[in-house]
């Protein structure tokens, strides 16, 4: 498993505003969208491409296009949905699937409650979107989900990660597939309630408000 921490002043600036407890939901959503677009640039660095002939106004030449089968972008609901537009802005031809997962606050295990994915992901590059890599349980479950459907090239895009979650993910993935994690920052540690510290709070609540 490879970990890439985006090192860019714009990433650091936008993340700092996201962390601020005074940042309201509309601004938070806008900044998440902008930040994910920056992370998507790094996440798609190894997207599969093919060479194609093209003709410019001056002369014939060759160009590059994204190879088939097209990548699939999968936000993990609900918070991952706030990252979707920022990702598809750079990958407009990608297909979009949805995976509904939530953390049991008692056991901290991931529970799958919705799935809108192809049965066969063989040969597809998969991009998973989840704002927070905390305990790692949700991403481990999501990665296992797509690996069971034949995926072998998986990139997870997250805003923040905790060292504990990264280690859990490394141990769970092993050498079963080519998995990359792209994050804006790796924070200090997890709290007793499994929140990233200093983090930015509950990403879903800050994106959409608190829904009982």
SULTAFEN-V280733 format. One line per field, one symbol per residue. ss: DSSP state (2 for helix, 1 for strand, 0 for the rest). A space follows every 50 residues. Layout:
ss=???
This chain:
ss=01111000222222222220000022222222222222222220000011 11111000011111110000011111102222222222000000111111 11100000011111110000000011111001100022222222222200 00111111111122222222222000011111111110110000011000 002222220000
